[in-house]
Amino acid sequence: MALKITEQCVNCDVCEPVCPNQAIAMGAVVYEIAPQRCTECVGHFDAPQCIEVCPVECIFIDLAHAETPEQLLAKYRELTAEDKK
């Protein structure tokens, strides 16, 4: 599943630079996660880095974008293949 940043975000700017997939960007009000780029850090790290660094604990699983670990790994492979082009 992709992750989602809630309205409790204080825009502290610590999540964006740790995202290995460049899935996090500033939205209209708070940071947002692009579900098509979020792999929950599968393929890169053992845990989602944005959740690890978030000081207000406002990043959660986005149930609207359900994916299995296998699907997340396939997305990781696709994204890293694009980076090599």
Rosetta blueprint (number, residue, H / E / L):
1 M L
2 A L
3 L E
4 K E
5 I E
6 T L
7 E L
8 Q L
9 C L
10 V L
11 N L
12 C L
13 D L
14 V L
15 C H
16 E H
17 P H
18 V H
19 C L
20 P L
21 N L
22 Q L
23 A L
24 I E
25 A E
26 M E
27 G L
28 A L
29 V L
30 V L
31 Y E
32 E E
33 I E
34 A L
35 P L
36 Q L
37 R L
38 C L
39 T L
40 E L
41 C L
42 V L
43 G L
44 H L
45 F L
46 D L
47 A L
48 P L
49 Q H
50 C H
51 I H
52 E H
53 V H
54 C L
55 P L
56 V L
57 E L
58 C L
59 I E
60 F E
61 I E
62 D L
63 L H
64 A H
65 H H
66 A L
67 E L
68 T L
69 P H
70 E H
71 Q H
72 L H
73 L H
74 A H
75 K H
76 Y H
77 R H
78 E H
79 L H
80 T H
81 A H
82 E H
83 D H
84 K L
85 K L
